[in-house]
Amino acid sequence: MSHHAAEIGEHWRGGVASLRFLAGAPFVFARVARKAAATEHAREPIERHFSLFLRNCRINVSVEGEVPKTGQGCVVSHNETSFADVAAYFVGIWPHIDRLAGADTYGFIPFARAACRKVDIELVARGNRKATDPLVARMVATVKEGGRVGWGAEGRLSGRDGIGPFKVGGSLIAIRAQAPVVPVVIHGGHDAMPLGSFRAHPGEIRIRFCDPVPTAGYGEADARAFADRLRAEFVQNYNELADRRRVTA
């Protein structure tokens, strides 16, 4: 098969997978919102839907490192370059999260808001401080009670092959709760399916759970410095995963 024909096939495969995901999402969310009786069971249809999307794109997910255990209050911070990374998150990271913060834009999918409430996903309205402050307070309380909170480090899909600038939200939560941050580095989504493209290139998304970073000695005024320290950790691990990909390619 020629390179041009392969490229057309990848665009077709990614486009079909994306359309199937979008068309099926309202039905999945409706089933979760209306029929699931418990949080752990409610998550299963959502996890399967993201897993099917990745399988249709011919993208595999591998996980390495030590995942945070139940009862280990912490902020689990991650990066995302594309929607493929979002799907990988729900397959490889979400099972180890008790409460997750997600972009408010997902709430526009029919039945998504009701489903998110069922599975402890808090939707973050970017730029709405009045709504965000109580959400952050709830996240702090969850961590203090031993919960594992998922919070995106960059605050959005970066769309770049690398680590973008970090927001301070996750750092503030961890500092206020006096709990560690567990960095989780995701690599491969940009190569597999870049943001803004339907092209699905067969490959692997690697997820690495890194060692917890303690917040002892940091106050709220140090949130930016702590976020910058976290970003350095992400950059190092992202580059290591990128180097490994080049060696094995």
C-alpha positions in Angstrom: 0.0 0.0 0.0 1.3 3.5 -0.9 2.0 6.1 1.6 -0.9 8.2 0.2 -3.3 5.3 0.3 -2.3 4.6 3.9 -2.8 8.2 4.9 -6.3 8.2 3.4 -7.1 5.0 5.3 -6.0 6.6 8.5 -8.2 9.7 8.0 -11.1 7.4 7.2 -10.6 5.2 10.2 -10.2 8.2 12.6 -13.2 9.9 11.1 -15.5 6.9 11.4 -14.3 6.2 15.0 -14.9 9.8 16.0 -18.4 9.8 14.4 -19.3 6.6 16.2 -18.1 8.0 19.5 -20.1 11.2 19.2 -23.2 9.4 18.0 -23.1 6.9 20.8 -22.1 9.2 23.6 -25.6 10.6 24.4 -27.0 7.0 24.6 -24.1 6.0 26.9 -24.6 9.0 29.2 -28.4 8.5 29.2 -27.9 4.9 30.4 -25.5 6.0 33.1 -27.8 8.8 34.3 -31.0 6.8 34.3 -30.2 3.2 35.1 -26.9 2.8 36.9 -27.5 2.3 40.6 -23.9 2.8 41.9 -20.9 4.9 41.0 -18.6 1.9 40.4 -21.1 0.3 38.0 -22.0 3.6 36.4 -18.5 4.1 35.2 -18.3 0.9 33.1 -20.3 2.1 30.1 -18.2 5.2 29.8 -14.9 3.3 30.1 -16.1 0.9 27.4 -17.1 3.7 25.1 -13.7 5.3 25.3 -12.0 1.9 24.9 -14.0 1.2 21.8 -13.0 4.5 20.3 -9.3 3.7 20.8 -9.8 0.2 19.5 -11.5 1.5 16.4 -8.5 3.9 15.9 -6.1 1.0 16.4 -4.5 2.8 19.4 -3.2 0.7 22.3 -2.7 2.0 25.9 0.1 0.9 28.2 0.4 1.9 31.9 3.6 1.9 34.0 4.5 3.0 37.5 2.7 2.7 40.8 -0.9 3.9 40.9 -2.2 5.7 44.0 -4.0 3.4 46.3 -7.6 3.8 47.6 -7.6 6.0 50.7 -4.3 7.8 49.6 -5.5 11.4 49.5 -3.7 13.1 46.7 -4.1 15.2 43.5 -3.5 13.1 40.4 -2.2 15.6 37.8 -2.0 14.8 34.1 -1.2 16.3 30.7 -3.3 16.0 27.4 -2.3 16.8 23.9 -5.3 15.5 22.0 -8.7 13.8 22.3 -6.8 10.4 22.0 -5.1 11.3 25.3 -8.5 12.0 26.8 -9.7 8.5 25.8 -6.5 7.0 27.1 -7.1 8.8 30.4 -10.5 7.2 30.9 -9.0 3.7 30.1 -5.8 3.8 32.1 -6.1 6.6 34.8 -9.7 7.1 35.7 -10.0 3.7 37.4 -7.6 5.1 40.0 -9.5 8.4 40.5 -12.3 9.1 43.0 -13.4 12.5 41.8 -12.4 14.1 38.5 -12.5 17.7 37.2 -13.4 17.9 33.5 -13.9 20.7 31.0 -17.4 22.2 31.0 -17.7 21.8 27.2 -18.4 18.1 27.7 -21.5 19.1 29.5 -23.1 20.1 26.1 -23.4 16.5 25.1 -27.0 15.4 25.9 -27.4 13.7 29.3 -23.7 14.3 30.1 -24.2 16.6 33.1 -26.5 14.1 34.8 -24.1 11.3 34.0 -21.1 13.2 35.4 -22.9 13.8 38.7 -23.5 10.1 38.9 -19.8 9.2 38.5 -18.3 12.1 40.5 -17.0 14.2 37.5 -17.0 17.9 38.3 -17.3 20.1 35.2 -15.1 23.2 35.3 -16.5 26.4 33.7 -13.3 28.1 32.5 -13.2 31.8 33.6 -16.1 31.5 36.0 -14.5 32.2 39.4 -17.8 32.2 41.2 -18.4 28.6 40.2 -14.8 27.4 40.4 -14.0 28.4 44.0 -16.7 26.1 45.5 -15.6 23.3 43.2 -12.0 23.7 44.4 -13.2 23.7 48.0 -15.0 20.4 47.3 -11.9 18.9 45.8 -9.8 20.0 48.8 -12.3 18.3 51.1 -12.2 15.1 49.0 -8.4 14.9 49.3 -8.5 15.6 53.0 -10.9 12.7 53.4 -8.5 10.3 51.5 -9.8 10.8 48.0 -7.8 10.8 44.8 -8.7 13.9 42.8 -7.9 14.1 39.1 -7.0 17.5 37.8 -5.5 18.5 34.4 -2.2 20.3 34.8 -2.5 22.4 31.6 -6.2 23.2 31.9 -6.9 22.2 28.3 -5.8 20.1 25.4 -2.4 21.5 24.5 -2.4 20.4 20.8 1.4 20.2 20.9 4.0 17.4 21.1 5.3 18.4 24.5 4.2 19.8 27.8 2.5 23.2 27.8 2.3 25.9 30.5 0.8 24.7 33.8 -2.2 26.2 35.6 -2.0 26.5 39.4 -5.4 25.0 40.2 -4.2 21.5 41.0 -1.2 22.8 43.0 -3.6 25.0 45.1 -5.8 22.0 45.9 -2.8 19.9 47.0 -1.3 22.7 49.0 -4.6 23.5 50.8 -5.1 19.8 51.6 -1.4 19.4 52.5 -1.3 16.3 50.3 1.0 15.1 47.5 0.6 15.5 43.8 1.0 12.3 41.7 2.2 13.3 38.2 0.8 11.1 35.5 2.5 11.7 32.1 0.7 10.8 28.9 2.7 10.4 25.7 1.6 9.3 22.2 -1.7 11.0 21.6 -0.2 13.7 19.5 1.4 11.1 17.2 -1.6 8.8 17.1 -4.3 11.4 16.5 -3.2 15.1 16.6 -5.7 17.7 17.9 -7.8 19.1 15.1 -7.3 16.1 12.8 -9.3 12.9 12.3 -6.3 11.0 11.2 -5.8 7.9 13.4 -2.3 6.5 13.1 -2.0 3.0 14.6 0.2 3.1 17.6 0.5 3.3 21.4 -0.2 5.8 24.1 2.0 5.4 27.1 0.9 6.4 30.6 3.5 6.8 33.4 2.5 7.2 37.0 5.4 9.0 38.6 6.5 9.3 42.2 4.3 11.6 44.4 5.6 15.1 44.8 5.0 16.3 48.5 3.6 19.8 49.2 5.2 20.0 52.7 6.8 23.5 53.1 4.6 25.1 50.4 2.0 27.7 51.1 -0.7 29.1 48.8 1.7 31.9 47.8 4.0 29.3 46.5 1.5 27.7 44.2 3.1 29.0 41.0 6.6 27.8 42.1 5.1 24.4 42.9 3.4 24.2 39.6 6.7 25.0 37.8 8.4 22.3 39.8 5.7 19.8 38.7 6.1 20.9 35.1 9.8 20.2 35.2 8.9 16.7 36.4 6.5 16.3 33.5 9.0 17.5 30.9 11.6 15.1 32.0 9.3 12.1 31.9 7.6 13.1 28.7 11.0 13.3 27.0 12.0 9.9 28.4 8.9 8.4 26.9 9.5 10.2 23.6 13.1 8.8 23.5 11.9 5.3 24.2 9.4 5.6 21.3 12.2 6.7 18.9 14.4 3.7 20.0 11.6 1.1 19.5 10.2 2.6 16.3 
